[in-house]
């Protein structure tokens, strides 16, 4: 439920390439931003559901979620994993504290029970995701 008290903080854009959901965002994020993105992009994610797929997450700035936004994201990722999301590749770019960001994101994805790994390049991240998707398909 949108409280209306706070404006959204943080941005996120999603697109799909084959069986990979590409998420590009700039933080930090509050609950309102995560809820808005969830509503906006639900139809796009639905196109992937039912077969193995992966997420390539490229985060700019300080990829930090306030506590209620982090919990919302945990639940959203759990739901997506039940719909076929097999892995998440994460790139943290332009962060003032990349090690803190990685710990914070690992906590979120760990609570969601989603396999994830951090990468320095999109090519390496995409290759890893393709391997995970192919393996999940039994190919």
N, CA, C and O atoms as CSV, one atom per row, in Angstrom:
chain,resi,resn,atom,element,x,y,z
A,1,UNK,N,N,0.846,-1.177,0.000
A,1,UNK,CA,C,0.000,0.000,0.000
A,1,UNK,C,C,0.886,1.233,0.000
A,1,UNK,O,O,1.817,1.331,0.799
A,2,UNK,N,N,0.609,2.154,-0.872
A,2,UNK,CA,C,1.426,3.355,-0.969
A,2,UNK,C,C,0.990,4.348,0.086
A,2,UNK,O,O,-0.187,4.694,0.184
A,3,UNK,N,N,1.936,4.796,0.862
A,3,UNK,CA,C,1.593,5.693,1.961
A,3,UNK,C,C,1.329,7.100,1.477
A,3,UNK,O,O,0.552,7.833,2.090
A,4,UNK,N,N,1.968,7.488,0.381
A,4,UNK,CA,C,1.781,8.841,-0.117
A,4,UNK,C,C,2.570,9.879,0.657
A,4,UNK,O,O,2.602,11.045,0.264
A,5,UNK,N,N,3.204,9.481,1.746
A,5,UNK,CA,C,3.935,10.438,2.562
A,5,UNK,C,C,5.302,10.753,1.996
A,5,UNK,O,O,5.823,11.848,2.211
A,6,UNK,N,N,5.890,9.817,1.282
A,6,UNK,CA,C,7.247,9.997,0.804
A,6,UNK,C,C,7.292,9.913,-0.707
A,6,UNK,O,O,6.570,9.124,-1.317
A,7,UNK,N,N,8.138,10.723,-1.306
A,7,UNK,CA,C,8.352,10.584,-2.742
A,7,UNK,C,C,9.350,9.456,-2.964
A,7,UNK,O,O,10.075,9.056,-2.053
A,8,UNK,N,N,9.372,8.955,-4.191
A,8,UNK,CA,C,10.278,7.845,-4.469
A,8,UNK,C,C,11.726,8.329,-4.475
A,8,UNK,O,O,12.032,9.432,-4.926
A,9,UNK,N,N,12.598,7.479,-3.965
A,9,UNK,CA,C,14.037,7.734,-3.971
A,9,UNK,C,C,14.697,6.535,-4.630
A,9,UNK,O,O,14.478,5.390,-4.234
A,10,UNK,N,N,15.505,6.815,-5.638
A,10,UNK,CA,C,16.159,5.769,-6.389
A,10,UNK,C,C,15.427,5.550,-7.701
A,10,UNK,O,O,14.249,5.882,-7.835
A,11,UNK,N,N,16.138,4.990,-8.660
A,11,UNK,CA,C,15.520,4.715,-9.964
A,11,UNK,C,C,15.852,3.303,-10.390
A,11,UNK,O,O,16.860,2.736,-9.968
A,12,UNK,N,N,15.000,2.739,-11.229
A,12,UNK,CA,C,15.229,1.397,-11.750
A,12,UNK,C,C,14.568,1.287,-13.116
A,12,UNK,O,O,13.459,1.778,-13.329
A,13,UNK,N,N,15.267,0.635,-14.035
A,13,UNK,CA,C,14.727,0.359,-15.369
A,13,UNK,C,C,14.982,-1.105,-15.663
A,13,UNK,O,O,16.040,-1.641,-15.334
A,14,UNK,N,N,14.004,-1.749,-16.287
A,14,UNK,CA,C,14.117,-3.163,-16.614
A,14,UNK,C,C,13.891,-3.390,-18.096
A,14,UNK,O,O,13.138,-2.668,-18.749
A,15,UNK,N,N,14.561,-4.411,-18.610
A,15,UNK,CA,C,14.352,-4.858,-19.981
A,15,UNK,C,C,14.662,-6.350,-20.012
A,15,UNK,O,O,15.196,-6.900,-19.048
A,16,UNK,N,N,14.326,-7.000,-21.119
A,16,UNK,CA,C,14.573,-8.437,-21.250
A,16,UNK,C,C,15.388,-8.691,-22.505
A,16,UNK,O,O,15.108,-8.130,-23.565
A,17,UNK,N,N,16.401,-9.542,-22.377
A,17,UNK,CA,C,17.204,-10.000,-23.510
A,17,UNK,C,C,17.243,-11.517,-23.414
A,17,UNK,O,O,17.907,-12.075,-22.540
A,18,UNK,N,N,16.519,-12.188,-24.326
A,18,UNK,CA,C,16.387,-13.649,-24.286
A,18,UNK,C,C,15.729,-14.036,-22.962
A,18,UNK,O,O,14.596,-13.634,-22.695
A,19,UNK,N,N,16.435,-14.818,-22.124
A,19,UNK,CA,C,15.887,-15.276,-20.840
A,19,UNK,C,C,16.531,-14.532,-19.671
A,19,UNK,O,O,16.534,-15.020,-18.540
A,20,UNK,N,N,17.078,-13.344,-19.954
A,20,UNK,CA,C,17.734,-12.560,-18.904
A,20,UNK,C,C,16.984,-11.249,-18.710
A,20,UNK,O,O,16.783,-10.478,-19.648
A,21,UNK,N,N,16.575,-11.020,-17.459
A,21,UNK,CA,C,15.984,-9.749,-17.062
A,21,UNK,C,C,17.136,-8.817,-16.722
A,21,UNK,O,O,17.948,-9.123,-15.848
A,22,UNK,N,N,17.209,-7.692,-17.401
A,22,UNK,CA,C,18.273,-6.718,-17.145
A,22,UNK,C,C,17.692,-5.607,-16.290
A,22,UNK,O,O,16.734,-4.936,-16.675
A,23,UNK,N,N,18.293,-5.430,-15.124
A,23,UNK,CA,C,17.847,-4.425,-14.169
A,23,UNK,C,C,18.963,-3.399,-14.037
A,23,UNK,O,O,20.096,-3.745,-13.700
A,24,UNK,N,N,18.644,-2.148,-14.302
A,24,UNK,CA,C,19.646,-1.092,-14.133
A,24,UNK,C,C,19.051,-0.054,-13.190
A,24,UNK,O,O,17.947,0.444,-13.409
A,25,UNK,N,N,19.796,0.260,-12.150
A,25,UNK,CA,C,19.252,1.179,-11.161
A,25,UNK,C,C,20.308,2.028,-10.493
A,25,UNK,O,O,21.503,1.737,-10.537
A,26,UNK,N,N,19.820,3.096,-9.869
A,26,UNK,CA,C,20.677,3.993,-9.095
A,26,UNK,C,C,20.013,4.221,-7.748
A,26,UNK,O,O,18.850,4.620,-7.678
A,27,UNK,N,N,20.743,3.969,-6.698
A,27,UNK,CA,C,20.193,4.094,-5.345
A,27,UNK,C,C,20.704,5.326,-4.650
A,27,UNK,O,O,21.427,6.137,-5.229
A,28,UNK,N,N,20.320,5.453,-3.407
A,28,UNK,CA,C,19.589,4.508,-2.573
A,28,UNK,C,C,18.085,4.499,-2.878
A,28,UNK,O,O,17.553,5.425,-3.490
A,29,UNK,N,N,17.404,3.405,-2.425
A,29,UNK,CA,C,15.982,3.230,-2.706
A,29,UNK,C,C,15.174,3.197,-1.424
A,29,UNK,O,O,15.613,2.692,-0.391
A,30,UNK,N,N,13.966,3.760,-1.529
A,30,UNK,CA,C,13.011,3.629,-0.442
A,30,UNK,C,C,11.896,2.681,-0.874
A,30,UNK,O,O,11.867,2.224,-2.017
A,31,UNK,N,N,10.982,2.392,0.045
A,31,UNK,CA,C,9.899,1.444,-0.229
A,31,UNK,C,C,9.047,1.899,-1.407
A,31,UNK,O,O,8.661,1.085,-2.246
A,32,UNK,N,N,8.753,3.189,-1.473
A,32,UNK,CA,C,7.907,3.707,-2.547
A,32,UNK,C,C,8.512,3.445,-3.918
A,32,UNK,O,O,7.789,3.120,-4.860
A,33,UNK,N,N,9.818,3.580,-4.043
A,33,UNK,CA,C,10.484,3.334,-5.329
A,33,UNK,C,C,10.401,1.859,-5.711
A,33,UNK,O,O,10.173,1.531,-6.875
A,34,UNK,N,N,10.583,0.971,-4.737
A,34,UNK,CA,C,10.545,-0.462,-5.015
A,34,UNK,C,C,9.126,-0.895,-5.370
A,34,UNK,O,O,8.935,-1.694,-6.286
A,35,UNK,N,N,8.146,-0.383,-4.667
A,35,UNK,CA,C,6.747,-0.732,-4.973
A,35,UNK,C,C,6.346,-0.223,-6.359
A,35,UNK,O,O,5.671,-0.926,-7.112
A,36,UNK,N,N,6.761,0.988,-6.690
A,36,UNK,CA,C,6.433,1.549,-8.003
A,36,UNK,C,C,7.069,0.717,-9.123
A,36,UNK,O,O,6.422,0.426,-10.129
A,37,UNK,N,N,8.325,0.342,-8.942
A,37,UNK,CA,C,9.006,-0.486,-9.946
A,37,UNK,C,C,8.319,-1.847,-10.069
A,37,UNK,O,O,8.160,-2.366,-11.174
A,38,UNK,N,N,7.914,-2.423,-8.942
A,38,UNK,CA,C,7.249,-3.717,-8.950
A,38,UNK,C,C,5.948,-3.648,-9.760
A,38,UNK,O,O,5.675,-4.530,-10.574
A,39,UNK,N,N,5.167,-2.623,-9.539
A,39,UNK,CA,C,3.908,-2.454,-10.291
A,39,UNK,C,C,4.172,-2.214,-11.770
A,39,UNK,O,O,3.501,-2.790,-12.626
A,40,UNK,N,N,5.142,-1.371,-12.069
A,40,UNK,CA,C,5.434,-0.997,-13.453
A,40,UNK,C,C,5.934,-2.174,-14.273
A,40,UNK,O,O,5.542,-2.351,-15.426
A,41,UNK,N,N,6.802,-2.976,-13.671
A,41,UNK,CA,C,7.488,-4.012,-14.430
A,41,UNK,C,C,6.929,-5.418,-14.251
A,41,UNK,O,O,7.469,-6.361,-14.830
A,42,UNK,N,N,5.877,-5.590,-13.475
A,42,UNK,CA,C,5.288,-6.920,-13.273
A,42,UNK,C,C,4.945,-7.613,-14.594
A,42,UNK,O,O,5.237,-8.801,-14.732
A,43,UNK,N,N,4.334,-6.924,-15.582
A,43,UNK,CA,C,4.026,-7.611,-16.844
A,43,UNK,C,C,5.280,-8.109,-17.574
A,43,UNK,O,O,5.247,-9.161,-18.213
A,44,UNK,N,N,6.364,-7.371,-17.484
A,44,UNK,CA,C,7.612,-7.782,-18.125
A,44,UNK,C,C,8.152,-9.054,-17.461
A,44,UNK,O,O,8.584,-9.981,-18.147
A,45,UNK,N,N,8.124,-9.091,-16.156
A,45,UNK,CA,C,8.603,-10.259,-15.429
A,45,UNK,C,C,7.696,-11.455,-15.709
A,45,UNK,O,O,8.170,-12.588,-15.792
A,46,UNK,N,N,6.404,-11.208,-15.852
A,46,UNK,CA,C,5.468,-12.296,-16.151
A,46,UNK,C,C,5.803,-12.996,-17.466
A,46,UNK,O,O,5.513,-14.183,-17.618
A,47,UNK,N,N,6.407,-12.284,-18.419
A,47,UNK,CA,C,6.760,-12.910,-19.701
A,47,UNK,C,C,7.847,-13.967,-19.528
A,47,UNK,O,O,7.987,-14.848,-20.377
A,48,UNK,N,N,8.613,-13.894,-18.453
A,48,UNK,CA,C,9.696,-14.851,-18.195
A,48,UNK,C,C,9.233,-16.045,-17.366
A,48,UNK,O,O,9.848,-17.110,-17.407
A,49,UNK,N,N,8.164,-15.868,-16.623
A,49,UNK,CA,C,7.714,-16.881,-15.667
A,49,UNK,C,C,7.407,-18.200,-16.357
A,49,UNK,O,O,6.950,-18.243,-17.499
A,50,UNK,N,N,7.675,-19.281,-15.620
A,50,UNK,CA,C,7.336,-20.607,-16.104
A,50,UNK,C,C,8.499,-21.379,-16.700
A,50,UNK,O,O,8.413,-22.598,-16.848
A,51,UNK,N,N,9.578,-20.703,-17.044
A,51,UNK,CA,C,10.790,-21.341,-17.543
A,51,UNK,C,C,11.975,-20.703,-16.822
A,51,UNK,O,O,11.854,-19.592,-16.306
A,52,UNK,N,N,13.113,-21.386,-16.779
A,52,UNK,CA,C,14.275,-20.805,-16.107
A,52,UNK,C,C,14.711,-19.475,-16.733
A,52,UNK,O,O,14.762,-19.327,-17.954
A,53,UNK,N,N,15.024,-18.516,-15.857
A,53,UNK,CA,C,15.521,-17.221,-16.303
A,53,UNK,C,C,16.440,-16.656,-15.235
A,53,UNK,O,O,16.447,-17.116,-14.093
A,54,UNK,N,N,17.211,-15.657,-15.620
A,54,UNK,CA,C,18.147,-15.041,-14.694
A,54,UNK,C,C,18.016,-13.534,-14.715
A,54,UNK,O,O,17.389,-12.962,-15.606
A,55,UNK,N,N,18.613,-12.900,-13.727
A,55,UNK,CA,C,18.586,-11.444,-13.626
A,55,UNK,C,C,20.011,-10.907,-13.627
A,55,UNK,O,O,20.865,-11.364,-12.868
A,56,UNK,N,N,20.248,-9.937,-14.488
A,56,UNK,CA,C,21.513,-9.206,-14.529
A,56,UNK,C,C,21.230,-7.842,-13.925
A,56,UNK,O,O,20.529,-7.026,-14.525
A,57,UNK,N,N,21.773,-7.590,-12.740
A,57,UNK,CA,C,21.476,-6.381,-11.981
A,57,UNK,C,C,22.708,-5.474,-11.991
A,57,UNK,O,O,23.756,-5.826,-11.451
A,58,UNK,N,N,22.565,-4.305,-12.612
A,58,UNK,CA,C,23.658,-3.334,-12.685
A,58,UNK,C,C,23.241,-2.132,-11.837
A,58,UNK,O,O,22.296,-1.416,-12.169
A,59,UNK,N,N,23.966,-1.929,-10.737
A,59,UNK,CA,C,23.599,-0.879,-9.791
A,59,UNK,C,C,24.651,0.213,-9.777
A,59,UNK,O,O,25.851,-0.056,-9.713
A,60,UNK,N,N,24.184,1.446,-9.839
A,60,UNK,CA,C,25.058,2.618,-9.836
A,60,UNK,C,C,24.856,3.386,-8.538
A,60,UNK,O,O,23.796,3.312,-7.916
A,61,UNK,N,N,25.871,4.112,-8.145
A,61,UNK,CA,C,25.757,4.914,-6.933
A,61,UNK,C,C,25.838,4.024,-5.714
A,61,UNK,O,O,26.596,3.054,-5.687
A,62,UNK,N,N,25.058,4.355,-4.711
A,62,UNK,CA,C,25.066,3.580,-3.477
A,62,UNK,C,C,23.838,2.684,-3.442
A,62,UNK,O,O,22.740,3.140,-3.125
A,63,UNK,N,N,24.024,1.407,-3.769
A,63,UNK,CA,C,22.896,0.482,-3.859
A,63,UNK,C,C,22.431,0.026,-2.476
A,63,UNK,O,O,22.658,-1.111,-2.064
A,64,UNK,N,N,21.782,0.939,-1.784
A,64,UNK,CA,C,21.324,0.678,-0.426
A,64,UNK,C,C,19.798,0.778,-0.397
A,64,UNK,O,O,19.211,1.692,-0.977
A,65,UNK,N,N,19.174,-0.170,0.282
A,65,UNK,CA,C,17.727,-0.178,0.453
A,65,UNK,C,C,17.421,0.118,1.911
A,65,UNK,O,O,18.021,-0.478,2.805
A,66,UNK,N,N,16.486,1.040,2.161
A,66,UNK,CA,C,16.052,1.260,3.539
A,66,UNK,C,C,15.408,-0.047,4.009
A,66,UNK,O,O,14.995,-0.848,3.170
A,67,UNK,N,N,15.307,-0.293,5.326
A,67,UNK,CA,C,14.852,-1.597,5.816
A,67,UNK,C,C,13.522,-2.089,5.234
A,67,UNK,O,O,13.425,-3.260,4.866
A,68,UNK,N,N,12.504,-1.241,5.138
A,68,UNK,CA,C,11.227,-1.745,4.613
A,68,UNK,C,C,11.323,-2.043,3.120
A,68,UNK,O,O,10.651,-2.952,2.633
A,69,UNK,N,N,12.146,-1.295,2.386
A,69,UNK,CA,C,12.360,-1.577,0.960
A,69,UNK,C,C,13.138,-2.877,0.790
A,69,UNK,O,O,12.857,-3.654,-0.122
A,70,UNK,N,N,14.112,-3.116,1.659
A,70,UNK,CA,C,14.901,-4.351,1.597
A,70,UNK,C,C,13.997,-5.557,1.838
A,70,UNK,O,O,14.101,-6.554,1.125
A,71,UNK,N,N,13.117,-5.481,2.825
A,71,UNK,CA,C,12.216,-6.601,3.114
A,71,UNK,C,C,11.247,-6.829,1.958
A,71,UNK,O,O,10.946,-7.973,1.620
A,72,UNK,N,N,10.760,-5.757,1.353
A,72,UNK,CA,C,9.870,-5.880,0.191
A,72,UNK,C,C,10.606,-6.577,-0.951
A,72,UNK,O,O,10.045,-7.441,-1.624
A,73,UNK,N,N,11.871,-6.194,-1.166
A,73,UNK,CA,C,12.674,-6.803,-2.230
A,73,UNK,C,C,12.912,-8.290,-1.950
A,73,UNK,O,O,12.864,-9.102,-2.875
A,74,UNK,N,N,13.166,-8.654,-0.708
A,74,UNK,CA,C,13.341,-10.061,-0.352
A,74,UNK,C,C,12.108,-10.849,-0.784
A,74,UNK,O,O,12.230,-11.900,-1.414
A,75,UNK,N,N,10.930,-10.349,-0.448
A,75,UNK,CA,C,9.688,-11.050,-0.793
A,75,UNK,C,C,9.480,-11.100,-2.306
A,75,UNK,O,O,9.025,-12.116,-2.831
A,76,UNK,N,N,9.806,-10.018,-3.011
A,76,UNK,CA,C,9.653,-9.977,-4.469
A,76,UNK,C,C,10.584,-10.987,-5.138
A,76,UNK,O,O,10.180,-11.680,-6.072
A,77,UNK,N,N,11.821,-11.073,-4.667
A,77,UNK,CA,C,12.786,-12.015,-5.239
A,77,UNK,C,C,12.356,-13.453,-4.940
A,77,UNK,O,O,12.477,-14.322,-5.803
A,78,UNK,N,N,11.856,-13.717,-3.727
A,78,UNK,CA,C,11.339,-15.059,-3.409
A,78,UNK,C,C,10.257,-15.451,-4.405
A,78,UNK,O,O,10.260,-16.568,-4.923
A,79,UNK,N,N,9.340,-14.543,-4.671
A,79,UNK,CA,C,8.246,-14.815,-5.608
A,79,UNK,C,C,8.806,-15.097,-7.002
A,79,UNK,O,O,8.380,-16.041,-7.667
A,80,UNK,N,N,9.766,-14.271,-7.443
A,80,UNK,CA,C,10.356,-14.461,-8.767
A,80,UNK,C,C,11.093,-15.793,-8.861
A,80,UNK,O,O,11.062,-16.440,-9.908
A,81,UNK,N,N,11.752,-16.211,-7.789
A,81,UNK,CA,C,12.440,-17.508,-7.802
A,81,UNK,C,C,11.430,-18.644,-7.933
A,81,UNK,O,O,11.717,-19.664,-8.561
A,82,UNK,N,N,10.259,-18.472,-7.347
A,82,UNK,CA,C,9.215,-19.499,-7.482
A,82,UNK,C,C,8.629,-19.507,-8.896
A,82,UNK,O,O,7.951,-20.458,-9.283
A,83,UNK,N,N,8.890,-18.446,-9.666
A,83,UNK,CA,C,8.402,-18.333,-11.040
A,83,UNK,C,C,9.484,-18.658,-12.073
A,83,UNK,O,O,9.278,-18.453,-13.269
A,84,UNK,N,N,10.636,-19.165,-11.619
A,84,UNK,CA,C,11.654,-19.596,-12.562
A,84,UNK,C,C,12.985,-18.856,-12.522
A,84,UNK,O,O,13.917,-19.227,-13.236
A,85,UNK,N,N,13.089,-17.822,-11.705
A,85,UNK,CA,C,14.380,-17.115,-11.598
A,85,UNK,C,C,15.382,-18.039,-10.928
A,85,UNK,O,O,15.189,-18.448,-9.783
A,86,UNK,N,N,16.462,-18.372,-11.650
A,86,UNK,CA,C,17.419,-19.350,-11.135
A,86,UNK,C,C,18.682,-18.711,-10.562
A,86,UNK,O,O,19.378,-19.339,-9.765
A,87,UNK,N,N,18.988,-17.476,-10.954
A,87,UNK,CA,C,20.224,-16.851,-10.472
A,87,UNK,C,C,20.196,-15.350,-10.737
A,87,UNK,O,O,19.463,-14.856,-11.594
A,88,UNK,N,N,21.025,-14.641,-9.967
A,88,UNK,CA,C,21.152,-13.194,-10.111
A,88,UNK,C,C,22.631,-12.836,-10.166
A,88,UNK,O,O,23.399,-13.176,-9.265
A,89,UNK,N,N,23.017,-12.151,-11.223
A,89,UNK,CA,C,24.385,-11.640,-11.368
A,89,UNK,C,C,24.344,-10.149,-11.075
A,89,UNK,O,O,23.515,-9.432,-11.636
A,90,UNK,N,N,25.221,-9.674,-10.211
A,90,UNK,CA,C,25.170,-8.289,-9.747
A,90,UNK,C,C,26.476,-7.579,-10.046
A,90,UNK,O,O,27.561,-8.106,-9.798
A,91,UNK,N,N,26.355,-6.369,-10.585
A,91,UNK,CA,C,27.492,-5.472,-10.770
A,91,UNK,C,C,27.236,-4.221,-9.950
A,91,UNK,O,O,26.181,-3.599,-10.073
A,92,UNK,N,N,28.192,-3.851,-9.117
A,92,UNK,CA,C,28.092,-2.634,-8.322
A,92,UNK,C,C,29.066,-1.637,-8.919
A,92,UNK,O,O,30.281,-1.828,-8.857
A,93,UNK,N,N,28.525,-0.562,-9.503
A,93,UNK,CA,C,29.368,0.416,-10.188
A,93,UNK,C,C,29.233,1.790,-9.538
A,93,UNK,O,O,28.164,2.147,-9.043
A,94,UNK,N,N,30.303,2.545,-9.543
A,94,UNK,CA,C,30.309,3.935,-9.070
A,94,UNK,C,C,29.855,4.077,-7.622
A,94,UNK,O,O,29.250,5.085,-7.259
A,95,UNK,N,N,30.138,3.092,-6.806
A,95,UNK,CA,C,29.715,3.136,-5.406
A,95,UNK,C,C,30.820,3.724,-4.546
A,95,UNK,O,O,32.002,3.469,-4.775
A,96,UNK,N,N,30.424,4.512,-3.553
A,96,UNK,CA,C,31.391,5.058,-2.605
A,96,UNK,C,C,31.893,3.983,-1.644
A,96,UNK,O,O,32.996,4.089,-1.108
A,97,UNK,N,N,31.091,2.961,-1.432
A,97,UNK,CA,C,31.483,1.875,-0.517
A,97,UNK,C,C,31.029,0.536,-1.089
A,97,UNK,O,O,30.061,-0.055,-0.611
A,98,UNK,N,N,31.741,0.055,-2.125
A,98,UNK,CA,C,31.309,-1.173,-2.801
A,98,UNK,C,C,31.283,-2.405,-1.897
A,98,UNK,O,O,30.420,-3.265,-2.075
A,99,UNK,N,N,32.188,-2.517,-0.945
A,99,UNK,CA,C,32.190,-3.704,-0.076
A,99,UNK,C,C,30.971,-3.709,0.834
A,99,UNK,O,O,30.374,-4.762,1.056
A,100,UNK,N,N,30.593,-2.551,1.363
A,100,UNK,CA,C,29.375,-2.464,2.170
A,100,UNK,C,C,28.166,-2.813,1.308
A,100,UNK,O,O,27.283,-3.554,1.740
A,101,UNK,N,N,28.129,-2.276,0.088
A,101,UNK,CA,C,27.010,-2.541,-0.823
A,101,UNK,C,C,26.885,-4.035,-1.096
A,101,UNK,O,O,25.778,-4.572,-1.106
A,102,UNK,N,N,28.004,-4.707,-1.316
A,102,UNK,CA,C,27.969,-6.142,-1.595
A,102,UNK,C,C,27.459,-6.931,-0.390
A,102,UNK,O,O,26.695,-7.882,-0.555
A,103,UNK,N,N,27.871,-6.548,0.813
A,103,UNK,CA,C,27.375,-7.227,2.017
A,103,UNK,C,C,25.871,-7.019,2.163
A,103,UNK,O,O,25.129,-7.954,2.466
A,104,UNK,N,N,25.432,-5.777,1.943
A,104,UNK,CA,C,24.008,-5.434,2.045
A,104,UNK,C,C,23.186,-6.233,1.035
A,104,UNK,O,O,22.149,-6.795,1.385
A,105,UNK,N,N,23.643,-6.285,-0.212
A,105,UNK,CA,C,22.925,-7.008,-1.264
A,105,UNK,C,C,22.968,-8.513,-1.028
A,105,UNK,O,O,21.980,-9.203,-1.283
A,106,UNK,N,N,24.089,-9.032,-0.547
A,106,UNK,CA,C,24.188,-10.460,-0.235
A,106,UNK,C,C,23.195,-10.843,0.856
A,106,UNK,O,O,22.612,-11.926,0.818
A,107,UNK,N,N,23.004,-9.964,1.816
A,107,UNK,CA,C,22.036,-10.213,2.881
A,107,UNK,C,C,20.622,-10.314,2.292
A,107,UNK,O,O,19.867,-11.219,2.646
A,108,UNK,N,N,20.269,-9.400,1.407
A,108,UNK,CA,C,18.939,-9.394,0.779
A,108,UNK,C,C,18.729,-10.658,-0.042
A,108,UNK,O,O,17.734,-11.357,0.145
A,109,UNK,N,N,19.652,-10.959,-0.949
A,109,UNK,CA,C,19.490,-12.122,-1.814
A,109,UNK,C,C,19.604,-13.433,-1.037
A,109,UNK,O,O,18.962,-14.422,-1.390
A,110,UNK,N,N,20.421,-13.442,0.022
A,110,UNK,CA,C,20.507,-14.620,0.877
A,110,UNK,C,C,19.198,-14.895,1.587
A,110,UNK,O,O,18.756,-16.043,1.654
A,111,UNK,N,N,18.568,-13.849,2.122
A,111,UNK,CA,C,17.267,-14.017,2.788
A,111,UNK,C,C,16.211,-14.489,1.800
A,111,UNK,O,O,15.287,-15.208,2.178
A,112,UNK,N,N,16.339,-14.094,0.546
A,112,UNK,CA,C,15.379,-14.510,-0.478
A,112,UNK,C,C,15.652,-15.933,-0.959
A,112,UNK,O,O,14.820,-16.531,-1.641
A,113,UNK,N,N,16.822,-16.477,-0.602
A,113,UNK,CA,C,17.173,-17.826,-1.041
A,113,UNK,C,C,17.529,-17.896,-2.513
A,113,UNK,O,O,17.357,-18.931,-3.157
A,114,UNK,N,N,18.029,-16.784,-3.043
A,114,UNK,CA,C,18.345,-16.701,-4.466
A,114,UNK,C,C,19.852,-16.806,-4.680
A,114,UNK,O,O,20.628,-16.084,-4.053
A,115,UNK,N,N,20.262,-17.714,-5.573
A,115,UNK,CA,C,21.681,-17.808,-5.899
A,115,UNK,C,C,22.111,-16.506,-6.567
A,115,UNK,O,O,21.451,-16.016,-7.484
A,116,UNK,N,N,23.219,-15.958,-6.095
A,116,UNK,CA,C,23.706,-14.695,-6.651
A,116,UNK,C,C,25.227,-14.666,-6.603
A,116,UNK,O,O,25.866,-15.372,-5.822
A,117,UNK,N,N,25.779,-13.825,-7.465
A,117,UNK,CA,C,27.225,-13.652,-7.507
A,117,UNK,C,C,27.513,-12.248,-8.015
A,117,UNK,O,O,26.749,-11.690,-8.801
A,118,UNK,N,N,28.616,-11.690,-7.560
A,118,UNK,CA,C,29.038,-10.351,-7.994
A,118,UNK,C,C,30.064,-10.478,-9.110
A,118,UNK,O,O,30.891,-11.390,-9.112
A,119,UNK,N,N,29.997,-9.553,-10.056
A,119,UNK,CA,C,30.887,-9.558,-11.206
A,119,UNK,C,C,31.427,-8.159,-11.456
A,119,UNK,O,O,30.840,-7.161,-11.039
A,120,UNK,N,N,32.567,-8.111,-12.153
A,120,UNK,CA,C,33.176,-6.841,-12.538
A,120,UNK,C,C,32.795,-6.444,-13.962
A,120,UNK,O,O,32.922,-5.278,-14.335
A,121,UNK,N,N,32.324,-7.413,-14.767
A,121,UNK,CA,C,31.963,-7.089,-16.148
A,121,UNK,C,C,30.617,-7.714,-16.513
A,121,UNK,O,O,30.266,-8.787,-16.022
A,122,UNK,N,N,29.881,-7.039,-17.369
A,122,UNK,CA,C,28.588,-7.546,-17.821
A,122,UNK,C,C,28.758,-8.812,-18.658
A,122,UNK,O,O,27.914,-9.705,-18.600
A,123,UNK,N,N,29.835,-8.900,-19.432
A,123,UNK,CA,C,30.070,-10.096,-20.245
A,123,UNK,C,C,30.214,-11.332,-19.364
A,123,UNK,O,O,29.595,-12.362,-19.630
A,124,UNK,N,N,31.031,-11.229,-18.312
A,124,UNK,CA,C,31.210,-12.364,-17.404
A,124,UNK,C,C,29.900,-12.703,-16.695
A,124,UNK,O,O,29.564,-13.875,-16.525
A,125,UNK,N,N,29.173,-11.682,-16.288
A,125,UNK,CA,C,27.901,-11.896,-15.596
A,125,UNK,C,C,26.899,-12.588,-16.511
A,125,UNK,O,O,26.222,-13.526,-16.088
A,126,UNK,N,N,26.796,-12.142,-17.748
A,126,UNK,CA,C,25.864,-12.745,-18.702
A,126,UNK,C,C,26.234,-14.197,-18.983
A,126,UNK,O,O,25.360,-15.061,-19.047
A,127,UNK,N,N,27.523,-14.466,-19.151
A,127,UNK,CA,C,27.975,-15.836,-19.413
A,127,UNK,C,C,27.567,-16.752,-18.267
A,127,UNK,O,O,27.054,-17.847,-18.498
A,128,UNK,N,N,27.793,-16.306,-17.027
A,128,UNK,CA,C,27.433,-17.093,-15.850
A,128,UNK,C,C,25.931,-17.359,-15.829
A,128,UNK,O,O,25.501,-18.483,-15.569
A,129,UNK,N,N,25.131,-16.324,-16.103
A,129,UNK,CA,C,23.675,-16.493,-16.104
A,129,UNK,C,C,23.226,-17.491,-17.173
A,129,UNK,O,O,22.361,-18.330,-16.920
A,130,UNK,N,N,23.811,-17.398,-18.357
A,130,UNK,CA,C,23.449,-18.326,-19.431
A,130,UNK,C,C,23.752,-19.762,-19.003
A,130,UNK,O,O,22.970,-20.670,-19.286
A,131,UNK,N,N,24.888,-19.973,-18.320
A,131,UNK,CA,C,25.233,-21.307,-17.823
A,131,UNK,C,C,24.188,-21.793,-16.814
A,131,UNK,O,O,23.775,-22.951,-16.861
A,132,UNK,N,N,23.768,-20.928,-15.917
A,132,UNK,CA,C,22.776,-21.284,-14.893
A,132,UNK,C,C,21.427,-21.604,-15.521
A,132,UNK,O,O,20.771,-22.568,-15.127
A,133,UNK,N,N,21.012,-20.806,-16.488
A,133,UNK,CA,C,19.732,-21.016,-17.169
A,133,UNK,C,C,19.759,-22.321,-17.952
A,133,UNK,O,O,18.816,-23.111,-17.887
A,134,UNK,N,N,20.843,-22.546,-18.691
A,134,UNK,CA,C,20.994,-23.763,-19.496
A,134,UNK,C,C,20.976,-25.004,-18.600
A,134,UNK,O,O,20.337,-26.005,-18.926
A,135,UNK,N,N,21.678,-24.929,-17.478
A,135,UNK,CA,C,21.713,-26.051,-16.532
A,135,UNK,C,C,20.325,-26.323,-15.960
A,135,UNK,O,O,19.920,-27.479,-15.841
A,136,UNK,N,N,19.603,-25.279,-15.610
A,136,UNK,CA,C,18.256,-25.437,-15.051
A,136,UNK,C,C,17.278,-26.031,-16.065
A,136,UNK,O,O,16.316,-26.704,-15.695
A,137,UNK,N,N,17.536,-25.774,-17.331
A,137,UNK,CA,C,16.688,-26.339,-18.402
A,137,UNK,C,C,17.039,-27.799,-18.679
A,137,UNK,O,O,16.300,-28.500,-19.371
A,138,UNK,N,N,18.171,-28.256,-18.138
A,138,UNK,CA,C,18.604,-29.626,-18.365
A,138,UNK,C,C,19.255,-29.833,-19.716
A,138,UNK,O,O,19.280,-30.949,-20.236
A,139,UNK,N,N,19.783,-28.755,-20.289
A,139,UNK,CA,C,20.415,-28.849,-21.629
A,139,UNK,C,C,21.878,-29.203,-21.511
A,139,UNK,O,O,22.567,-29.325,-22.523
